[in-house]
Amino acid sequence: MNSPEIITTELQRGYSYIINSHMEVIYYAQFVLLIGNNAVDLFDYYNVQEMHGVNRTACIARIAEGGTYIEGFANYDPRDTTLSTDPLPFVFINKTALKGDYRDVTLVNHEMTHMSLLLHNWDVDKKEEEIVTWAEEYTNLIYKQNFQDYVREH
């Protein structure tokens, strides 16, 4: 896998997305980083009611109870019916889940590990070190560029 590289295109391979002012969207060569204010932003961005076993109704209910529903999520684009990574898969980070301390690095690393497994076809037997190293490199890059200076407002 290549070293971290950012792509700054508005459209991804001809697929259009709802432009949500609450979602920060950063394109990398192999995935899209989505940073939302809450988990509802993820459903709004893809304009879906459910995806990959989670749904908007349960999300809204959980948030109303004081929860986050989704702290982070890494998966295929919900329109990728062939699981071919076209359109690009996503990593979502929910800013509501951020604590402003070491746990934020853990959250980013957790999701980047999921993405690394996906991009390496879950081939842990042959690519274990590559999978771990890729996740570490992107964790460091993403945390430094997007969350290092984040301080949670109480």
LOVO-410900 format. One record per residue: residue in three letters; x, y, z of N, C-alpha, C in turn. Coordinates in steps of 0.2 Angstrom, whole numbers. Layout:
BEGIN
+---------+-------+-------+-------+-------+-------+-------+-------+-------+-------+
: residuo :  n_c1 :  n_c2 :  n_c3 : ca_c1 : ca_c2 : ca_c3 :  c_c1 :  c_c2 :  c_c3 :
+---------+-------+-------+-------+-------+-------+-------+-------+-------+-------+
:     ALA :     X :     Y :     Z :     X :     Y :     Z :     X :     Y :     Z :
...
+---------+-------+-------+-------+-------+-------+-------+-------+-------+-------+
***
This chain:
BEGIN
+---------+-------+-------+-------+-------+-------+-------+-------+-------+-------+
: residuo :  n_c1 :  n_c2 :  n_c3 : ca_c1 : ca_c2 : ca_c3 :  c_c1 :  c_c2 :  c_c3 :
+---------+-------+-------+-------+-------+-------+-------+-------+-------+-------+
:     MET :     4 :    -6 :     0 :     0 :     0 :     0 :     4 :     6 :     0 :
:     ASN :     2 :    11 :    -3 :     6 :    18 :    -3 :     5 :    22 :     3 :
:     SER :    10 :    26 :     4 :    10 :    31 :    10 :     4 :    35 :     9 :
:     PRO :     2 :    38 :    15 :    -4 :    43 :    15 :    -4 :    48 :     9 :
:     GLU :    -9 :    49 :     6 :   -10 :    54 :     1 :   -17 :    57 :     1 :
:     ILE :   -18 :    63 :     1 :   -24 :    66 :     0 :   -26 :    68 :    -7 :
:     ILE :   -32 :    66 :    -8 :   -35 :    68 :   -15 :   -40 :    74 :   -13 :
:     THR :   -40 :    79 :   -17 :   -44 :    85 :   -16 :   -50 :    86 :   -21 :
:     THR :   -53 :    80 :   -23 :   -59 :    81 :   -28 :   -65 :    82 :   -24 :
:     GLU :   -70 :    85 :   -28 :   -77 :    86 :   -25 :   -81 :    80 :   -26 :
:     LEU :   -80 :    77 :   -32 :   -84 :    71 :   -34 :   -79 :    65 :   -34 :
:     GLN :   -82 :    59 :   -32 :   -78 :    53 :   -32 :   -80 :    48 :   -37 :
:     ARG :   -76 :    48 :   -42 :   -77 :    43 :   -48 :   -84 :    43 :   -51 :
:     GLY :   -87 :    49 :   -51 :   -93 :    50 :   -55 :   -99 :    49 :   -50 :
:     TYR :   -98 :    48 :   -44 :  -104 :    47 :   -39 :  -105 :    54 :   -36 :
:     SER :  -111 :    56 :   -35 :  -112 :    62 :   -31 :  -115 :    61 :   -24 :
:     TYR :  -113 :    65 :   -20 :  -115 :    65 :   -13 :  -119 :    71 :   -11 :
:     ILE :  -123 :    70 :    -6 :  -126 :    76 :    -3 :  -121 :    80 :     0 :
:     ILE :  -121 :    87 :    -1 :  -116 :    91 :     2 :  -119 :    93 :     8 :
:     ASN :  -116 :    91 :    14 :  -119 :    92 :    21 :  -114 :    97 :    24 :
:     SER :  -117 :   103 :    26 :  -112 :   108 :    29 :  -109 :   105 :    36 :
:     HIS :  -112 :   100 :    38 :  -110 :    98 :    45 :  -105 :    92 :    44 :
:     MET :  -103 :    90 :    38 :   -99 :    85 :    37 :   -92 :    87 :    34 :
:     GLU :   -87 :    86 :    37 :   -80 :    87 :    34 :   -79 :    81 :    30 :
:     VAL :   -77 :    82 :    23 :   -75 :    77 :    19 :   -68 :    78 :    16 :
:     ILE :   -64 :    72 :    17 :   -57 :    73 :    15 :   -56 :    66 :    11 :
:     TYR :   -54 :    67 :     5 :   -53 :    61 :     0 :   -46 :    59 :     1 :
:     TYR :   -44 :    53 :     2 :   -38 :    50 :     2 :   -38 :    45 :    -4 :
:     ALA :   -32 :    43 :    -6 :   -32 :    39 :   -12 :   -36 :    32 :   -12 :
:     GLN :   -37 :    30 :    -6 :   -40 :    23 :    -5 :   -47 :    23 :    -1 :
:     PHE :   -48 :    29 :     2 :   -54 :    30 :     6 :   -56 :    37 :     7 :
:     VAL :   -62 :    38 :    10 :   -64 :    45 :    11 :   -65 :    45 :    19 :
:     LEU :   -62 :    51 :    22 :   -63 :    52 :    29 :   -69 :    57 :    29 :
:     LEU :   -74 :    55 :    34 :   -79 :    59 :    35 :   -79 :    61 :    42 :
:     ILE :   -80 :    67 :    44 :   -80 :    70 :    51 :   -86 :    73 :    52 :
:     GLY :   -91 :    70 :    56 :   -97 :    73 :    57 :   -98 :    76 :    64 :
:     ASN :  -103 :    80 :    65 :  -105 :    83 :    72 :  -108 :    77 :    76 :
:     ASN :  -112 :    73 :    73 :  -115 :    67 :    76 :  -117 :    62 :    71 :
:     ALA :  -119 :    56 :    73 :  -120 :    50 :    69 :  -125 :    52 :    64 :
:     VAL :  -130 :    56 :    65 :  -135 :    57 :    60 :  -132 :    60 :    53 :
:     ASP :  -126 :    64 :    54 :  -123 :    67 :    48 :  -121 :    61 :    43 :
:     LEU :  -119 :    55 :    46 :  -117 :    50 :    41 :  -123 :    47 :    37 :
:     PHE :  -129 :    47 :    40 :  -135 :    45 :    36 :  -137 :    50 :    31 :
:     ASP :  -136 :    56 :    33 :  -138 :    62 :    29 :  -133 :    62 :    23 :
:     TYR :  -127 :    61 :    24 :  -122 :    62 :    19 :  -123 :    57 :    13 :
:     TYR :  -125 :    51 :    15 :  -126 :    46 :    10 :  -133 :    45 :     8 :
:     ASN :  -137 :    49 :    11 :  -145 :    50 :    10 :  -148 :    43 :    10 :
:     VAL :  -146 :    39 :    16 :  -149 :    33 :    17 :  -153 :    32 :    24 :
:     GLN :  -157 :    28 :    25 :  -160 :    27 :    31 :  -157 :    21 :    35 :
:     GLU :  -153 :    17 :    31 :  -149 :    12 :    35 :  -144 :     9 :    30 :
:     MET :  -139 :     7 :    34 :  -133 :     4 :    30 :  -129 :     0 :    35 :
:     HIS :  -126 :    -6 :    32 :  -122 :   -10 :    36 :  -124 :   -12 :    43 :
:     GLY :  -131 :   -13 :    44 :  -133 :   -15 :    51 :  -135 :    -9 :    56 :
:     VAL :  -134 :    -3 :    54 :  -136 :     2 :    58 :  -141 :     6 :    54 :
:     ASN :  -146 :    10 :    58 :  -151 :    14 :    55 :  -152 :    20 :    58 :
:     ARG :  -155 :    25 :    54 :  -156 :    32 :    56 :  -161 :    33 :    62 :
:     THR :  -166 :    29 :    62 :  -171 :    29 :    67 :  -168 :    27 :    74 :
:     ALA :  -164 :    22 :    74 :  -161 :    20 :    80 :  -156 :    25 :    82 :
:     CYS :  -153 :    28 :    77 :  -148 :    33 :    79 :  -151 :    39 :    82 :
:     ILE :  -156 :    42 :    79 :  -160 :    47 :    82 :  -162 :    46 :    89 :
:     ALA :  -165 :    40 :    90 :  -167 :    38 :    97 :  -162 :    38 :   102 :
:     ARG :  -156 :    35 :   100 :  -150 :    34 :   105 :  -147 :    41 :   106 :
:     ILE :  -147 :    46 :   101 :  -145 :    52 :   103 :  -149 :    56 :   108 :
:     ALA :  -156 :    55 :   107 :  -161 :    58 :   111 :  -160 :    56 :   118 :
:     GLU :  -157 :    50 :   119 :  -156 :    47 :   126 :  -150 :    49 :   129 :
:     GLY :  -146 :    53 :   125 :  -139 :    55 :   127 :  -133 :    51 :   125 :
:     GLY :  -134 :    47 :   120 :  -129 :    43 :   118 :  -126 :    46 :   111 :
:     THR :  -121 :    42 :   108 :  -118 :    44 :   102 :  -121 :    40 :    96 :
:     TYR :  -123 :    34 :    97 :  -125 :    28 :    93 :  -119 :    26 :    89 :
:     ILE :  -115 :    30 :    85 :  -109 :    28 :    82 :  -104 :    33 :    84 :
:     GLU :   -98 :    30 :    87 :   -93 :    34 :    88 :   -88 :    35 :    82 :
:     GLY :   -87 :    29 :    79 :   -83 :    29 :    73 :   -85 :    23 :    69 :
:     PHE :   -84 :    23 :    62 :   -87 :    18 :    58 :   -82 :    18 :    52 :
:     ALA :   -80 :    12 :    50 :   -76 :    11 :    44 :   -80 :     5 :    40 :
:     ASN :   -81 :     7 :    33 :   -85 :     2 :    29 :   -85 :     4 :    22 :
:     TYR :   -88 :    -1 :    18 :   -89 :     1 :    11 :   -94 :     7 :    10 :
:     ASP :   -94 :    10 :     5 :   -99 :    15 :     3 :  -105 :    11 :     3 :
:     PRO :  -111 :    13 :     5 :  -117 :     9 :     5 :  -119 :     8 :    -2 :
:     ARG :  -117 :    11 :    -7 :  -119 :    10 :   -14 :  -114 :     5 :   -17 :
:     ASP :  -109 :     3 :   -14 :  -104 :    -2 :   -17 :  -107 :    -9 :   -16 :
:     THR :  -111 :   -11 :   -20 :  -115 :   -18 :   -20 :  -110 :   -24 :   -21 :
:     THR :  -104 :   -22 :   -24 :  -100 :   -28 :   -26 :   -94 :   -28 :   -21 :
:     LEU :   -94 :   -24 :   -16 :   -88 :   -23 :   -12 :   -81 :   -23 :   -15 :
:     SER :   -81 :   -19 :   -20 :   -75 :   -18 :   -24 :   -71 :   -12 :   -23 :
:     THR :   -73 :    -8 :   -18 :   -70 :    -1 :   -16 :   -71 :     4 :   -21 :
:     ASP :   -77 :     3 :   -25 :   -79 :     8 :   -30 :   -86 :     9 :   -29 :
:     PRO :   -88 :    15 :   -27 :   -85 :    20 :   -24 :   -80 :    19 :   -18 :
:     LEU :   -76 :    24 :   -16 :   -72 :    22 :   -11 :   -75 :    21 :    -4 :
:     PRO :   -72 :    17 :     0 :   -75 :    15 :     6 :   -74 :    22 :    11 :
:     PHE :   -77 :    22 :    17 :   -77 :    27 :    21 :   -74 :    26 :    28 :
:     VAL :   -71 :    31 :    31 :   -70 :    31 :    38 :   -74 :    37 :    41 :
:     PHE :   -78 :    36 :    46 :   -82 :    41 :    49 :   -80 :    42 :    56 :
:     ILE :   -79 :    48 :    58 :   -77 :    50 :    65 :   -82 :    55 :    67 :
:     ASN :   -86 :    53 :    73 :   -91 :    57 :    76 :   -88 :    62 :    81 :
:     LYS :   -88 :    68 :    80 :   -85 :    73 :    84 :   -88 :    73 :    91 :
:     THR :   -94 :    71 :    92 :   -97 :    71 :    98 :   -94 :    65 :   103 :
:     ALA :   -91 :    60 :   100 :   -87 :    55 :   104 :   -80 :    57 :   106 :
:     LEU :   -78 :    63 :   103 :   -71 :    65 :   105 :   -71 :    67 :   112 :
:     LYS :   -65 :    65 :   116 :   -64 :    67 :   123 :   -59 :    72 :   124 :
:     GLY :   -55 :    74 :   119 :   -50 :    79 :   119 :   -44 :    76 :   123 :
:     ASP :   -43 :    69 :   123 :   -37 :    66 :   126 :   -35 :    60 :   122 :
:     TYR :   -31 :    56 :   125 :   -28 :    50 :   122 :   -33 :    45 :   119 :
:     ARG :   -39 :    45 :   122 :   -44 :    41 :   119 :   -46 :    43 :   112 :
:     ASP :   -45 :    49 :   110 :   -46 :    51 :   103 :   -42 :    47 :    98 :
:     VAL :   -35 :    47 :   100 :   -31 :    43 :    96 :   -33 :    35 :    95 :
:     THR :   -35 :    33 :   101 :   -38 :    26 :   101 :   -44 :    25 :    96 :
:     LEU :   -48 :    30 :    96 :   -54 :    30 :    92 :   -52 :    30 :    84 :
:     VAL :   -48 :    35 :    83 :   -45 :    35 :    76 :   -42 :    29 :    74 :
:     ASN :   -37 :    26 :    78 :   -34 :    20 :    77 :   -38 :    14 :    76 :
:     HIS :   -43 :    14 :    80 :   -48 :     8 :    79 :   -51 :     8 :    72 :
:     GLU :   -54 :    14 :    70 :   -57 :    14 :    63 :   -52 :    13 :    58 :
:     MET :   -46 :    16 :    59 :   -41 :    15 :    53 :   -38 :     7 :    53 :
:     THR :   -39 :     4 :    59 :   -37 :    -3 :    58 :   -43 :    -7 :    54 :
:     HIS :   -49 :    -5 :    56 :   -54 :    -8 :    52 :   -53 :    -7 :    44 :
:     MET :   -51 :    -1 :    43 :   -51 :     1 :    35 :   -45 :    -2 :    33 :
:     SER :   -39 :    -3 :    36 :   -33 :    -7 :    34 :   -35 :   -14 :    32 :
:     LEU :   -39 :   -17 :    37 :   -41 :   -24 :    36 :   -45 :   -24 :    29 :
:     LEU :   -50 :   -20 :    28 :   -54 :   -20 :    22 :   -49 :   -19 :    16 :
:     LEU :   -45 :   -14 :    16 :   -41 :   -13 :    10 :   -36 :   -18 :     9 :
:     HIS :   -34 :   -22 :    14 :   -29 :   -28 :    13 :   -33 :   -34 :    12 :
:     ASN :   -40 :   -34 :    11 :   -44 :   -40 :    10 :   -43 :   -45 :    16 :
:     TRP :   -43 :   -42 :    22 :   -43 :   -46 :    28 :   -38 :   -52 :    28 :
:     ASP :   -32 :   -51 :    24 :   -27 :   -56 :    24 :   -22 :   -55 :    29 :
:     VAL :   -24 :   -56 :    35 :   -20 :   -56 :    41 :   -14 :   -61 :    41 :
:     ASP :   -15 :   -67 :    38 :   -10 :   -72 :    38 :    -4 :   -70 :    34 :
:     LYS :    -5 :   -66 :    29 :     1 :   -65 :    24 :     3 :   -57 :    25 :
:     LYS :    -2 :   -53 :    28 :    -1 :   -46 :    28 :    -1 :   -43 :    35 :
:     GLU :     0 :   -46 :    40 :    -2 :   -44 :    46 :     2 :   -37 :    48 :
:     GLU :     9 :   -37 :    47 :    13 :   -31 :    48 :    11 :   -26 :    44 :
:     GLU :    10 :   -27 :    37 :     8 :   -22 :    33 :     1 :   -18 :    35 :
:     ILE :    -4 :   -23 :    37 :   -10 :   -20 :    40 :    -9 :   -16 :    46 :
:     VAL :    -5 :   -18 :    50 :    -4 :   -14 :    57 :     0 :    -7 :    55 :
:     THR :     5 :    -8 :    51 :     9 :    -2 :    49 :     4 :     3 :    45 :
:     TRP :     0 :     1 :    41 :    -4 :     6 :    37 :    -9 :     9 :    42 :
:     ALA :   -12 :     6 :    46 :   -16 :     9 :    51 :   -13 :    14 :    56 :
:     GLU :    -7 :    12 :    58 :    -3 :    17 :    62 :    -1 :    23 :    58 :
:     GLU :     1 :    22 :    52 :     3 :    28 :    48 :    -3 :    33 :    47 :
:     TYR :    -9 :    30 :    45 :   -15 :    34 :    44 :   -17 :    37 :    50 :
:     THR :   -17 :    33 :    56 :   -19 :    36 :    62 :   -15 :    42 :    64 :
:     ASN :    -9 :    42 :    63 :    -4 :    47 :    65 :    -6 :    53 :    60 :
:     LEU :    -7 :    52 :    54 :    -8 :    58 :    49 :   -15 :    61 :    51 :
:     ILE :   -20 :    57 :    51 :   -27 :    59 :    52 :   -27 :    63 :    59 :
:     TYR :   -25 :    60 :    64 :   -25 :    63 :    71 :   -22 :    70 :    71 :
:     LYS :   -16 :    70 :    68 :   -12 :    76 :    68 :   -15 :    82 :    64 :
:     GLN :   -18 :    80 :    58 :   -21 :    85 :    54 :   -28 :    87 :    56 :
:     ASN :   -32 :    83 :    59 :   -39 :    84 :    61 :   -41 :    85 :    68 :
:     PHE :   -37 :    81 :    73 :   -39 :    81 :    79 :   -34 :    83 :    85 :
:     GLN :   -28 :    84 :    83 :   -23 :    85 :    88 :   -25 :    91 :    93 :
:     ASP :   -28 :    96 :    90 :   -29 :   102 :    93 :   -36 :   103 :    96 :
:     TYR :   -40 :    97 :    95 :   -47 :    97 :    97 :   -48 :    97 :   105 :
:     VAL :   -52 :   102 :   107 :   -53 :   102 :   114 :   -61 :   102 :   115 :
:     ARG :   -63 :    97 :   118 :   -70 :    96 :   119 :   -73 :   101 :   123 :
:     GLU :   -79 :   104 :   121 :   -82 :   109 :   125 :   -87 :   105 :   129 :
:     HIS :   -87 :   107 :   135 :   -91 :   104 :   140 :   -98 :   108 :   142 :
+---------+-------+-------+-------+-------+-------+-------+-------+-------+-------+
***
